[in-house]
Amino acid sequence: MPQFLNTFGDLSPFMRGFSVSLLLLMGTAPSLFAGYLSDTYGRLSITGLGASIFLVGVVLEGAASKLPMFLVGRSLAGIGEGFWLGCVTV
């Protein structure tokens, strides 16, 4: 996308792959204990917490003007995704 290139520049293949996989990497840890937290505090509250963290991360990603801000938003979105995906009924 030209807008991405204009804002962040041409990323190296490593950085491109890292920014894509950062969401999944950061979502791993919270998903491990999301079940325990949902048993303790209720599934709805942990799902809401995860969705709220995900929302903050997505807003940071969308508003990012520099690559570090984009990566922080991507990390927060991954943490939030780990919480709410660990609690969603399949």
PDB file of N, CA, C and O in Angstrom:
ATOM      1  N   MET A   1       0.838  -1.182   0.000  1.00  0.00           N
ATOM      2  CA  MET A   1       0.000   0.000   0.000  1.00  0.00           C
ATOM      3  C   MET A   1       0.882   1.243   0.000  1.00  0.00           C
ATOM      4  O   MET A   1       1.822   1.349   0.788  1.00  0.00           O
ATOM      5  N   PRO A   2       0.576   2.162  -0.873  1.00  0.00           N
ATOM      6  CA  PRO A   2       1.401   3.370  -0.945  1.00  0.00           C
ATOM      7  C   PRO A   2       1.348   4.209   0.337  1.00  0.00           C
ATOM      8  O   PRO A   2       2.341   4.839   0.702  1.00  0.00           O
ATOM      9  N   GLN A   3       0.204   4.223   1.021  1.00  0.00           N
ATOM     10  CA  GLN A   3       0.106   5.017   2.246  1.00  0.00           C
ATOM     11  C   GLN A   3       1.047   4.475   3.317  1.00  0.00           C
ATOM     12  O   GLN A   3       1.691   5.246   4.029  1.00  0.00           O
ATOM     13  N   PHE A   4       1.127   3.144   3.432  1.00  0.00           N
ATOM     14  CA  PHE A   4       2.021   2.528   4.397  1.00  0.00           C
ATOM     15  C   PHE A   4       3.476   2.869   4.079  1.00  0.00           C
ATOM     16  O   PHE A   4       4.252   3.211   4.971  1.00  0.00           O
ATOM     17  N   LEU A   5       3.835   2.772   2.811  1.00  0.00           N
ATOM     18  CA  LEU A   5       5.203   3.100   2.409  1.00  0.00           C
ATOM     19  C   LEU A   5       5.528   4.571   2.632  1.00  0.00           C
ATOM     20  O   LEU A   5       6.647   4.903   3.022  1.00  0.00           O
ATOM     21  N   ASN A   6       4.574   5.450   2.391  1.00  0.00           N
ATOM     22  CA  ASN A   6       4.805   6.875   2.614  1.00  0.00           C
ATOM     23  C   ASN A   6       4.985   7.194   4.086  1.00  0.00           C
ATOM     24  O   ASN A   6       5.768   8.077   4.439  1.00  0.00           O
ATOM     25  N   THR A   7       4.266   6.481   4.956  1.00  0.00           N
ATOM     26  CA  THR A   7       4.333   6.769   6.379  1.00  0.00           C
ATOM     27  C   THR A   7       5.541   6.124   7.042  1.00  0.00           C
ATOM     28  O   THR A   7       6.262   6.788   7.786  1.00  0.00           O
ATOM     29  N   PHE A   8       5.772   4.839   6.783  1.00  0.00           N
ATOM     30  CA  PHE A   8       6.801   4.089   7.504  1.00  0.00           C
ATOM     31  C   PHE A   8       8.047   3.804   6.676  1.00  0.00           C
ATOM     32  O   PHE A   8       9.058   3.368   7.226  1.00  0.00           O
ATOM     33  N   GLY A   9       8.000   4.035   5.393  1.00  0.00           N
ATOM     34  CA  GLY A   9       9.140   3.742   4.545  1.00  0.00           C
ATOM     35  C   GLY A   9       9.154   2.278   4.129  1.00  0.00           C
ATOM     36  O   GLY A   9       8.266   1.504   4.488  1.00  0.00           O
ATOM     37  N   ASP A  10      10.171   1.918   3.373  1.00  0.00           N
ATOM     38  CA  ASP A  10      10.301   0.539   2.904  1.00  0.00           C
ATOM     39  C   ASP A  10      10.954  -0.286   4.010  1.00  0.00           C
ATOM     40  O   ASP A  10      12.103  -0.037   4.375  1.00  0.00           O
ATOM     41  N   LEU A  11      10.231  -1.262   4.540  1.00  0.00           N
ATOM     42  CA  LEU A  11      10.739  -2.084   5.635  1.00  0.00           C
ATOM     43  C   LEU A  11      11.540  -3.257   5.091  1.00  0.00           C
ATOM     44  O   LEU A  11      11.293  -3.748   3.990  1.00  0.00           O
ATOM     45  N   SER A  12      12.501  -3.690   5.889  1.00  0.00           N
ATOM     46  CA  SER A  12      13.271  -4.875   5.520  1.00  0.00           C
ATOM     47  C   SER A  12      12.369  -6.101   5.619  1.00  0.00           C
ATOM     48  O   SER A  12      11.341  -6.053   6.294  1.00  0.00           O
ATOM     49  N   PRO A  13      12.734  -7.189   4.965  1.00  0.00           N
ATOM     50  CA  PRO A  13      11.898  -8.395   5.069  1.00  0.00           C
ATOM     51  C   PRO A  13      11.725  -8.880   6.502  1.00  0.00           C
ATOM     52  O   PRO A  13      10.650  -9.358   6.864  1.00  0.00           O
ATOM     53  N   PHE A  14      12.775  -8.764   7.328  1.00  0.00           N
ATOM     54  CA  PHE A  14      12.653  -9.164   8.728  1.00  0.00           C
ATOM     55  C   PHE A  14      11.631  -8.294   9.456  1.00  0.00           C
ATOM     56  O   PHE A  14      10.762  -8.807  10.161  1.00  0.00           O
ATOM     57  N   MET A  15      11.738  -6.988   9.282  1.00  0.00           N
ATOM     58  CA  MET A  15      10.829  -6.083   9.985  1.00  0.00           C
ATOM     59  C   MET A  15       9.405  -6.236   9.491  1.00  0.00           C
ATOM     60  O   MET A  15       8.467  -6.109  10.277  1.00  0.00           O
ATOM     61  N   ARG A  16       9.222  -6.502   8.222  1.00  0.00           N
ATOM     62  CA  ARG A  16       7.887  -6.751   7.685  1.00  0.00           C
ATOM     63  C   ARG A  16       7.282  -7.999   8.321  1.00  0.00           C
ATOM     64  O   ARG A  16       6.125  -7.982   8.741  1.00  0.00           O
ATOM     65  N   GLY A  17       8.049  -9.073   8.394  1.00  0.00           N
ATOM     66  CA  GLY A  17       7.569 -10.304   9.014  1.00  0.00           C
ATOM     67  C   GLY A  17       7.348 -10.146  10.500  1.00  0.00           C
ATOM     68  O   GLY A  17       6.394 -10.694  11.054  1.00  0.00           O
ATOM     69  N   PHE A  18       8.237  -9.390  11.158  1.00  0.00           N
ATOM     70  CA  PHE A  18       8.097  -9.162  12.601  1.00  0.00           C
ATOM     71  C   PHE A  18       6.833  -8.375  12.907  1.00  0.00           C
ATOM     72  O   PHE A  18       6.115  -8.702  13.852  1.00  0.00           O
ATOM     73  N   SER A  19       6.552  -7.344  12.122  1.00  0.00           N
ATOM     74  CA  SER A  19       5.356  -6.533  12.392  1.00  0.00           C
ATOM     75  C   SER A  19       4.075  -7.326  12.144  1.00  0.00           C
ATOM     76  O   SER A  19       3.058  -7.077  12.792  1.00  0.00           O
ATOM     77  N   VAL A  20       4.117  -8.270  11.218  1.00  0.00           N
ATOM     78  CA  VAL A  20       2.942  -9.107  10.969  1.00  0.00           C
ATOM     79  C   VAL A  20       2.754 -10.123  12.097  1.00  0.00           C
ATOM     80  O   VAL A  20       1.638 -10.321  12.576  1.00  0.00           O
ATOM     81  N   SER A  21       3.841 -10.763  12.517  1.00  0.00           N
ATOM     82  CA  SER A  21       3.736 -11.828  13.520  1.00  0.00           C
ATOM     83  C   SER A  21       3.698 -11.311  14.948  1.00  0.00           C
ATOM     84  O   SER A  21       3.450 -12.094  15.865  1.00  0.00           O
ATOM     85  N   LEU A  22       3.932 -10.032  15.173  1.00  0.00           N
ATOM     86  CA  LEU A  22       3.931  -9.481  16.526  1.00  0.00           C
ATOM     87  C   LEU A  22       2.581  -9.660  17.208  1.00  0.00           C
ATOM     88  O   LEU A  22       2.523  -9.888  18.416  1.00  0.00           O
ATOM     89  N   LEU A  23       1.522  -9.560  16.464  1.00  0.00           N
ATOM     90  CA  LEU A  23       0.182  -9.753  17.025  1.00  0.00           C
ATOM     91  C   LEU A  23       0.045 -11.147  17.624  1.00  0.00           C
ATOM     92  O   LEU A  23      -0.453 -11.295  18.739  1.00  0.00           O
ATOM     93  N   LEU A  24       0.477 -12.156  16.904  1.00  0.00           N
ATOM     94  CA  LEU A  24       0.370 -13.532  17.396  1.00  0.00           C
ATOM     95  C   LEU A  24       1.357 -13.813  18.520  1.00  0.00           C
ATOM     96  O   LEU A  24       1.037 -14.538  19.462  1.00  0.00           O
ATOM     97  N   LEU A  25       2.550 -13.246  18.428  1.00  0.00           N
ATOM     98  CA  LEU A  25       3.538 -13.445  19.486  1.00  0.00           C
ATOM     99  C   LEU A  25       3.060 -12.877  20.818  1.00  0.00           C
ATOM    100  O   LEU A  25       3.210 -13.512  21.862  1.00  0.00           O
ATOM    101  N   MET A  26       2.490 -11.688  20.776  1.00  0.00           N
ATOM    102  CA  MET A  26       2.037 -11.044  22.008  1.00  0.00           C
ATOM    103  C   MET A  26       0.743 -11.661  22.532  1.00  0.00           C
ATOM    104  O   MET A  26       0.444 -11.534  23.719  1.00  0.00           O
ATOM    105  N   GLY A  27      -0.021 -12.317  21.683  1.00  0.00           N
ATOM    106  CA  GLY A  27      -1.257 -12.940  22.120  1.00  0.00           C
ATOM    107  C   GLY A  27      -1.070 -14.292  22.778  1.00  0.00           C
ATOM    108  O   GLY A  27      -2.012 -14.841  23.349  1.00  0.00           O
ATOM    109  N   THR A  28       0.137 -14.837  22.705  1.00  0.00           N
ATOM    110  CA  THR A  28       0.374 -16.161  23.251  1.00  0.00           C
ATOM    111  C   THR A  28       0.297 -16.186  24.766  1.00  0.00           C
ATOM    112  O   THR A  28      -0.395 -17.033  25.330  1.00  0.00           O
ATOM    113  N   ALA A  29       0.986 -15.282  25.433  1.00  0.00           N
ATOM    114  CA  ALA A  29       1.049 -15.294  26.902  1.00  0.00           C
ATOM    115  C   ALA A  29      -0.322 -15.099  27.563  1.00  0.00           C
ATOM    116  O   ALA A  29      -0.670 -15.883  28.445  1.00  0.00           O
ATOM    117  N   PRO A  30      -1.114 -14.090  27.178  1.00  0.00           N
ATOM    118  CA  PRO A  30      -2.402 -13.932  27.846  1.00  0.00           C
ATOM    119  C   PRO A  30      -3.366 -15.087  27.591  1.00  0.00           C
ATOM    120  O   PRO A  30      -4.216 -15.388  28.428  1.00  0.00           O
ATOM    121  N   SER A  31      -3.233 -15.728  26.439  1.00  0.00           N
ATOM    122  CA  SER A  31      -4.155 -16.831  26.151  1.00  0.00           C
ATOM    123  C   SER A  31      -3.887 -18.033  27.055  1.00  0.00           C
ATOM    124  O   SER A  31      -4.768 -18.871  27.243  1.00  0.00           O
ATOM    125  N   LEU A  32      -2.688 -18.124  27.612  1.00  0.00           N
ATOM    126  CA  LEU A  32      -2.367 -19.238  28.498  1.00  0.00           C
ATOM    127  C   LEU A  32      -3.111 -19.165  29.829  1.00  0.00           C
ATOM    128  O   LEU A  32      -3.491 -20.196  30.384  1.00  0.00           O
ATOM    129  N   PHE A  33      -3.319 -17.951  30.346  1.00  0.00           N
ATOM    130  CA  PHE A  33      -4.007 -17.827  31.633  1.00  0.00           C
ATOM    131  C   PHE A  33      -5.357 -17.137  31.537  1.00  0.00           C
ATOM    132  O   PHE A  33      -5.934 -16.782  32.565  1.00  0.00           O
ATOM    133  N   ALA A  34      -5.872 -16.937  30.342  1.00  0.00           N
ATOM    134  CA  ALA A  34      -7.191 -16.319  30.177  1.00  0.00           C
ATOM    135  C   ALA A  34      -8.293 -17.227  30.698  1.00  0.00           C
ATOM    136  O   ALA A  34      -9.291 -16.743  31.231  1.00  0.00           O
ATOM    137  N   GLY A  35      -8.128 -18.528  30.554  1.00  0.00           N
ATOM    138  CA  GLY A  35      -9.135 -19.457  31.071  1.00  0.00           C
ATOM    139  C   GLY A  35      -9.244 -19.401  32.574  1.00  0.00           C
ATOM    140  O   GLY A  35     -10.346 -19.414  33.121  1.00  0.00           O
ATOM    141  N   TYR A  36      -8.103 -19.340  33.253  1.00  0.00           N
ATOM    142  CA  TYR A  36      -8.117 -19.233  34.712  1.00  0.00           C
ATOM    143  C   TYR A  36      -8.763 -17.926  35.157  1.00  0.00           C
ATOM    144  O   TYR A  36      -9.563 -17.905  36.092  1.00  0.00           O
ATOM    145  N   LEU A  37      -8.409 -16.840  34.481  1.00  0.00           N
ATOM    146  CA  LEU A  37      -9.002 -15.546  34.830  1.00  0.00           C
ATOM    147  C   LEU A  37     -10.499 -15.526  34.568  1.00  0.00           C
ATOM    148  O   LEU A  37     -11.257 -14.924  35.329  1.00  0.00           O
ATOM    149  N   SER A  38     -10.929 -16.181  33.497  1.00  0.00           N
ATOM    150  CA  SER A  38     -12.370 -16.196  33.223  1.00  0.00           C
ATOM    151  C   SER A  38     -13.112 -17.063  34.225  1.00  0.00           C
ATOM    152  O   SER A  38     -14.269 -16.781  34.538  1.00  0.00           O
ATOM    153  N   ASP A  39     -12.479 -18.112  34.738  1.00  0.00           N
ATOM    154  CA  ASP A  39     -13.105 -18.889  35.807  1.00  0.00           C
ATOM    155  C   ASP A  39     -13.214 -18.077  37.085  1.00  0.00           C
ATOM    156  O   ASP A  39     -14.188 -18.202  37.827  1.00  0.00           O
ATOM    157  N   THR A  40     -12.220 -17.251  37.340  1.00  0.00           N
ATOM    158  CA  THR A  40     -12.196 -16.454  38.569  1.00  0.00           C
ATOM    159  C   THR A  40     -13.102 -15.233  38.486  1.00  0.00           C
ATOM    160  O   THR A  40     -13.881 -14.974  39.403  1.00  0.00           O
ATOM    161  N   TYR A  41     -13.006 -14.480  37.390  1.00  0.00           N
ATOM    162  CA  TYR A  41     -13.719 -13.204  37.290  1.00  0.00           C
ATOM    163  C   TYR A  41     -14.922 -13.228  36.351  1.00  0.00           C
ATOM    164  O   TYR A  41     -15.654 -12.243  36.261  1.00  0.00           O
ATOM    165  N   GLY A  42     -15.130 -14.318  35.667  1.00  0.00           N
ATOM    166  CA  GLY A  42     -16.253 -14.411  34.740  1.00  0.00           C
ATOM    167  C   GLY A  42     -15.794 -14.221  33.309  1.00  0.00           C
ATOM    168  O   GLY A  42     -14.944 -13.381  33.011  1.00  0.00           O
ATOM    169  N   ARG A  43     -16.377 -15.022  32.432  1.00  0.00           N
ATOM    170  CA  ARG A  43     -15.972 -14.999  31.028  1.00  0.00           C
ATOM    171  C   ARG A  43     -16.289 -13.666  30.369  1.00  0.00           C
ATOM    172  O   ARG A  43     -15.498 -13.170  29.567  1.00  0.00           O
ATOM    173  N   LEU A  44     -17.418 -13.088  30.691  1.00  0.00           N
ATOM    174  CA  LEU A  44     -17.816 -11.832  30.053  1.00  0.00           C
ATOM    175  C   LEU A  44     -16.875 -10.691  30.418  1.00  0.00           C
ATOM    176  O   LEU A  44     -16.534  -9.874  29.563  1.00  0.00           O
ATOM    177  N   SER A  45     -16.452 -10.627  31.682  1.00  0.00           N
ATOM    178  CA  SER A  45     -15.575  -9.525  32.082  1.00  0.00           C
ATOM    179  C   SER A  45     -14.183  -9.639  31.456  1.00  0.00           C
ATOM    180  O   SER A  45     -13.597  -8.626  31.074  1.00  0.00           O
ATOM    181  N   ILE A  46     -13.653 -10.847  31.347  1.00  0.00           N
ATOM    182  CA  ILE A  46     -12.338 -11.018  30.723  1.00  0.00           C
ATOM    183  C   ILE A  46     -12.425 -10.802  29.214  1.00  0.00           C
ATOM    184  O   ILE A  46     -11.502 -10.253  28.614  1.00  0.00           O
ATOM    185  N   THR A  47     -13.517 -11.225  28.604  1.00  0.00           N
ATOM    186  CA  THR A  47     -13.714 -10.959  27.175  1.00  0.00           C
ATOM    187  C   THR A  47     -13.809  -9.451  26.939  1.00  0.00           C
ATOM    188  O   THR A  47     -13.244  -8.937  25.973  1.00  0.00           O
ATOM    189  N   GLY A  48     -14.511  -8.749  27.807  1.00  0.00           N
ATOM    190  CA  GLY A  48     -14.608  -7.289  27.695  1.00  0.00           C
ATOM    191  C   GLY A  48     -13.275  -6.601  27.906  1.00  0.00           C
ATOM    192  O   GLY A  48     -12.954  -5.632  27.218  1.00  0.00           O
ATOM    193  N   LEU A  49     -12.491  -7.102  28.864  1.00  0.00           N
ATOM    194  CA  LEU A  49     -11.155  -6.553  29.096  1.00  0.00           C
ATOM    195  C   LEU A  49     -10.278  -6.744  27.860  1.00  0.00           C
ATOM    196  O   LEU A  49      -9.594  -5.815  27.429  1.00  0.00           O
ATOM    197  N   GLY A  50     -10.300  -7.938  27.299  1.00  0.00           N
ATOM    198  CA  GLY A  50      -9.510  -8.199  26.105  1.00  0.00           C
ATOM    199  C   GLY A  50      -9.945  -7.359  24.925  1.00  0.00           C
ATOM    200  O   GLY A  50      -9.110  -6.859  24.172  1.00  0.00           O
ATOM    201  N   ALA A  51     -11.246  -7.200  24.758  1.00  0.00           N
ATOM    202  CA  ALA A  51     -11.751  -6.378  23.655  1.00  0.00           C
ATOM    203  C   ALA A  51     -11.367  -4.910  23.838  1.00  0.00           C
ATOM    204  O   ALA A  51     -11.093  -4.211  22.862  1.00  0.00           O
ATOM    205  N   SER A  52     -11.346  -4.445  25.083  1.00  0.00           N
ATOM    206  CA  SER A  52     -10.954  -3.056  25.352  1.00  0.00           C
ATOM    207  C   SER A  52      -9.476  -2.829  25.057  1.00  0.00           C
ATOM    208  O   SER A  52      -9.105  -1.818  24.460  1.00  0.00           O
ATOM    209  N   ILE A  53      -8.632  -3.771  25.477  1.00  0.00           N
ATOM    210  CA  ILE A  53      -7.200  -3.661  25.190  1.00  0.00           C
ATOM    211  C   ILE A  53      -6.964  -3.734  23.685  1.00  0.00           C
ATOM    212  O   ILE A  53      -6.143  -2.996  23.142  1.00  0.00           O
ATOM    213  N   PHE A  54      -7.685  -4.622  23.021  1.00  0.00           N
ATOM    214  CA  PHE A  54      -7.590  -4.742  21.563  1.00  0.00           C
ATOM    215  C   PHE A  54      -7.987  -3.431  20.894  1.00  0.00           C
ATOM    216  O   PHE A  54      -7.334  -3.003  19.942  1.00  0.00           O
ATOM    217  N   LEU A  55      -9.047  -2.789  21.376  1.00  0.00           N
ATOM    218  CA  LEU A  55      -9.503  -1.521  20.804  1.00  0.00           C
ATOM    219  C   LEU A  55      -8.441  -0.439  20.930  1.00  0.00           C
ATOM    220  O   LEU A  55      -8.193   0.306  19.982  1.00  0.00           O
ATOM    221  N   VAL A  56      -7.816  -0.349  22.097  1.00  0.00           N
ATOM    222  CA  VAL A  56      -6.757   0.653  22.290  1.00  0.00           C
ATOM    223  C   VAL A  56      -5.599   0.396  21.322  1.00  0.00           C
ATOM    224  O   VAL A  56      -5.052   1.326  20.729  1.00  0.00           O
ATOM    225  N   GLY A  57      -5.237  -0.873  21.173  1.00  0.00           N
ATOM    226  CA  GLY A  57      -4.156  -1.213  20.255  1.00  0.00           C
ATOM    227  C   GLY A  57      -4.479  -0.876  18.816  1.00  0.00           C
ATOM    228  O   GLY A  57      -3.625  -0.368  18.089  1.00  0.00           O
ATOM    229  N   VAL A  58      -5.691  -1.153  18.399  1.00  0.00           N
ATOM    230  CA  VAL A  58      -6.089  -0.869  17.017  1.00  0.00           C
ATOM    231  C   VAL A  58      -6.145   0.637  16.758  1.00  0.00           C
ATOM    232  O   VAL A  58      -5.798   1.098  15.671  1.00  0.00           O
ATOM    233  N   VAL A  59      -6.580   1.394  17.751  1.00  0.00           N
ATOM    234  CA  VAL A  59      -6.595   2.850  17.599  1.00  0.00           C
ATOM    235  C   VAL A  59      -5.166   3.375  17.466  1.00  0.00           C
ATOM    236  O   VAL A  59      -4.898   4.254  16.646  1.00  0.00           O
ATOM    237  N   LEU A  60      -4.244   2.833  18.277  1.00  0.00           N
ATOM    238  CA  LEU A  60      -2.843   3.244  18.148  1.00  0.00           C
ATOM    239  C   LEU A  60      -2.260   2.865  16.790  1.00  0.00           C
ATOM    240  O   LEU A  60      -1.502   3.632  16.196  1.00  0.00           O
ATOM    241  N   GLU A  61      -2.613   1.686  16.305  1.00  0.00           N
ATOM    242  CA  GLU A  61      -2.141   1.279  14.981  1.00  0.00           C
ATOM    243  C   GLU A  61      -2.649   2.232  13.898  1.00  0.00           C
ATOM    244  O   GLU A  61      -1.894   2.654  13.022  1.00  0.00           O
ATOM    245  N   GLY A  62      -3.917   2.558  13.974  1.00  0.00           N
ATOM    246  CA  GLY A  62      -4.504   3.429  12.955  1.00  0.00           C
ATOM    247  C   GLY A  62      -3.997   4.855  13.015  1.00  0.00           C
ATOM    248  O   GLY A  62      -3.942   5.541  11.994  1.00  0.00           O
ATOM    249  N   ALA A  63      -3.623   5.309  14.212  1.00  0.00           N
ATOM    250  CA  ALA A  63      -3.159   6.684  14.368  1.00  0.00           C
ATOM    251  C   ALA A  63      -1.639   6.804  14.276  1.00  0.00           C
ATOM    252  O   ALA A  63      -1.099   7.902  14.412  1.00  0.00           O
ATOM    253  N   ALA A  64      -0.955   5.704  14.050  1.00  0.00           N
ATOM    254  CA  ALA A  64       0.504   5.706  14.086  1.00  0.00           C
ATOM    255  C   ALA A  64       1.100   6.536  12.955  1.00  0.00           C
ATOM    256  O   ALA A  64       0.707   6.415  11.795  1.00  0.00           O
ATOM    257  N   SER A  65       2.053   7.378  13.325  1.00  0.00           N
ATOM    258  CA  SER A  65       2.791   8.137  12.333  1.00  0.00           C
ATOM    259  C   SER A  65       4.251   7.699  12.273  1.00  0.00           C
ATOM    260  O   SER A  65       4.986   8.093  11.367  1.00  0.00           O
ATOM    261  N   LYS A  66       4.666   6.890  13.233  1.00  0.00           N
ATOM    262  CA  LYS A  66       6.016   6.332  13.278  1.00  0.00           C
ATOM    263  C   LYS A  66       5.922   4.836  13.524  1.00  0.00           C
ATOM    264  O   LYS A  66       4.934   4.357  14.081  1.00  0.00           O
ATOM    265  N   LEU A  67       6.925   4.108  13.118  1.00  0.00           N
ATOM    266  CA  LEU A  67       6.928   2.658  13.243  1.00  0.00           C
ATOM    267  C   LEU A  67       6.868   2.174  14.694  1.00  0.00           C
ATOM    268  O   LEU A  67       6.150   1.210  14.959  1.00  0.00           O
ATOM    269  N   PRO A  68       7.583   2.786  15.654  1.00  0.00           N
ATOM    270  CA  PRO A  68       7.459   2.307  17.038  1.00  0.00           C
ATOM    271  C   PRO A  68       6.038   2.399  17.590  1.00  0.00           C
ATOM    272  O   PRO A  68       5.601   1.507  18.318  1.00  0.00           O
ATOM    273  N   MET A  69       5.321   3.453  17.256  1.00  0.00           N
ATOM    274  CA  MET A  69       3.929   3.582  17.709  1.00  0.00           C
ATOM    275  C   MET A  69       3.063   2.499  17.088  1.00  0.00           C
ATOM    276  O   MET A  69       2.170   1.966  17.747  1.00  0.00           O
ATOM    277  N   PHE A  70       3.314   2.168  15.834  1.00  0.00           N
ATOM    278  CA  PHE A  70       2.593   1.103  15.158  1.00  0.00           C
ATOM    279  C   PHE A  70       2.861  -0.238  15.833  1.00  0.00           C
ATOM    280  O   PHE A  70       1.942  -1.035  16.018  1.00  0.00           O
ATOM    281  N   LEU A  71       4.116  -0.489  16.203  1.00  0.00           N
ATOM    282  CA  LEU A  71       4.469  -1.754  16.845  1.00  0.00           C
ATOM    283  C   LEU A  71       3.900  -1.865  18.256  1.00  0.00           C
ATOM    284  O   LEU A  71       3.520  -2.955  18.683  1.00  0.00           O
ATOM    285  N   VAL A  72       3.837  -0.763  18.977  1.00  0.00           N
ATOM    286  CA  VAL A  72       3.207  -0.774  20.306  1.00  0.00           C
ATOM    287  C   VAL A  72       1.718  -1.063  20.171  1.00  0.00           C
ATOM    288  O   VAL A  72       1.167  -1.851  20.940  1.00  0.00           O
ATOM    289  N   GLY A  73       1.069  -0.437  19.211  1.00  0.00           N
ATOM    290  CA  GLY A  73      -0.343  -0.719  18.963  1.00  0.00           C
ATOM    291  C   GLY A  73      -0.569  -2.158  18.564  1.00  0.00           C
ATOM    292  O   GLY A  73      -1.539  -2.783  18.993  1.00  0.00           O
ATOM    293  N   ARG A  74       0.316  -2.682  17.750  1.00  0.00           N
ATOM    294  CA  ARG A  74       0.221  -4.083  17.336  1.00  0.00           C
ATOM    295  C   ARG A  74       0.397  -5.015  18.531  1.00  0.00           C
ATOM    296  O   ARG A  74      -0.279  -6.039  18.626  1.00  0.00           O
ATOM    297  N   SER A  75       1.305  -4.660  19.443  1.00  0.00           N
ATOM    298  CA  SER A  75       1.519  -5.463  20.646  1.00  0.00           C
ATOM    299  C   SER A  75       0.291  -5.455  21.547  1.00  0.00           C
ATOM    300  O   SER A  75      -0.131  -6.502  22.037  1.00  0.00           O
ATOM    301  N   LEU A  76      -0.280  -4.275  21.763  1.00  0.00           N
ATOM    302  CA  LEU A  76      -1.481  -4.189  22.601  1.00  0.00           C
ATOM    303  C   LEU A  76      -2.646  -4.941  21.967  1.00  0.00           C
ATOM    304  O   LEU A  76      -3.414  -5.600  22.668  1.00  0.00           O
ATOM    305  N   ALA A  77      -2.780  -4.850  20.664  1.00  0.00           N
ATOM    306  CA  ALA A  77      -3.845  -5.588  19.997  1.00  0.00           C
ATOM    307  C   ALA A  77      -3.650  -7.092  20.171  1.00  0.00           C
ATOM    308  O   ALA A  77      -4.623  -7.829  20.329  1.00  0.00           O
ATOM    309  N   GLY A  78      -2.415  -7.543  20.141  1.00  0.00           N
ATOM    310  CA  GLY A  78      -2.139  -8.961  20.358  1.00  0.00           C
ATOM    311  C   GLY A  78      -2.459  -9.403  21.774  1.00  0.00           C
ATOM    312  O   GLY A  78      -3.006 -10.487  21.976  1.00  0.00           O
ATOM    313  N   ILE A  79      -2.127  -8.582  22.750  1.00  0.00           N
ATOM    314  CA  ILE A  79      -2.449  -8.913  24.144  1.00  0.00           C
ATOM    315  C   ILE A  79      -3.958  -8.990  24.330  1.00  0.00           C
ATOM    316  O   ILE A  79      -4.468  -9.931  24.937  1.00  0.00           O
ATOM    317  N   GLY A  80      -4.663  -8.007  23.810  1.00  0.00           N
ATOM    318  CA  GLY A  80      -6.121  -8.029  23.906  1.00  0.00           C
ATOM    319  C   GLY A  80      -6.729  -9.218  23.193  1.00  0.00           C
ATOM    320  O   GLY A  80      -7.684  -9.821  23.683  1.00  0.00           O
ATOM    321  N   GLU A  81      -6.182  -9.555  22.044  1.00  0.00           N
ATOM    322  CA  GLU A  81      -6.686 -10.710  21.296  1.00  0.00           C
ATOM    323  C   GLU A  81      -6.448 -12.001  22.065  1.00  0.00           C
ATOM    324  O   GLU A  81      -7.286 -12.902  22.034  1.00  0.00           O
ATOM    325  N   GLY A  82      -5.323 -12.100  22.753  1.00  0.00           N
ATOM    326  CA  GLY A  82      -5.054 -13.286  23.562  1.00  0.00           C
ATOM    327  C   GLY A  82      -6.059 -13.457  24.676  1.00  0.00           C
ATOM    328  O   GLY A  82      -6.472 -14.576  24.982  1.00  0.00           O
ATOM    329  N   PHE A  83      -6.459 -12.343  25.291  1.00  0.00           N
ATOM    330  CA  PHE A  83      -7.459 -12.420  26.359  1.00  0.00           C
ATOM    331  C   PHE A  83      -8.825 -12.834  25.834  1.00  0.00           C
ATOM    332  O   PHE A  83      -9.445 -13.763  26.352  1.00  0.00           O
ATOM    333  N   TRP A  84      -9.287 -12.134  24.797  1.00  0.00           N
ATOM    334  CA  TRP A  84     -10.679 -12.420  24.403  1.00  0.00           C
ATOM    335  C   TRP A  84     -10.806 -13.689  23.584  1.00  0.00           C
ATOM    336  O   TRP A  84     -11.849 -14.341  23.630  1.00  0.00           O
ATOM    337  N   LEU A  85      -9.779 -14.058  22.835  1.00  0.00           N
ATOM    338  CA  LEU A  85      -9.879 -15.329  22.105  1.00  0.00           C
ATOM    339  C   LEU A  85      -9.771 -16.530  23.034  1.00  0.00           C
ATOM    340  O   LEU A  85     -10.302 -17.600  22.737  1.00  0.00           O
ATOM    341  N   GLY A  86      -9.077 -16.350  24.166  1.00  0.00           N
ATOM    342  CA  GLY A  86      -8.984 -17.437  25.148  1.00  0.00           C
ATOM    343  C   GLY A  86     -10.277 -17.673  25.893  1.00  0.00           C
ATOM    344  O   GLY A  86     -10.443 -18.719  26.521  1.00  0.00           O
ATOM    345  N   CYS A  87     -11.193 -16.730  25.838  1.00  0.00           N
ATOM    346  CA  CYS A  87     -12.451 -16.837  26.592  1.00  0.00           C
ATOM    347  C   CYS A  87     -13.678 -17.070  25.729  1.00  0.00           C
ATOM    348  O   CYS A  87     -14.741 -17.416  26.246  1.00  0.00           O
ATOM    349  N   VAL A  88     -13.548 -16.887  24.425  1.00  0.00           N
ATOM    350  CA  VAL A  88     -14.695 -17.020  23.542  1.00  0.00           C
ATOM    351  C   VAL A  88     -15.090 -18.494  23.416  1.00  0.00           C
ATOM    352  O   VAL A  88     -14.236 -19.361  23.228  1.00  0.00           O
ATOM    353  N   THR A  89     -16.362 -18.759  23.519  1.00  0.00           N
ATOM    354  CA  THR A  89     -16.848 -20.125  23.409  1.00  0.00           C
ATOM    355  C   THR A  89     -16.773 -20.583  21.959  1.00  0.00           C
ATOM    356  O   THR A  89     -17.195 -19.880  21.041  1.00  0.00           O
ATOM    357  N   VAL A  90     -16.237 -21.753  21.784  1.00  0.00           N
ATOM    358  CA  VAL A  90     -16.102 -22.313  20.430  1.00  0.00           C
ATOM    359  C   VAL A  90     -17.285 -23.179  20.127  1.00  0.00           C
ATOM    360  O   VAL A  90     -17.371 -23.747  19.039  1.00  0.00           O
TER     361      VAL A  90
END
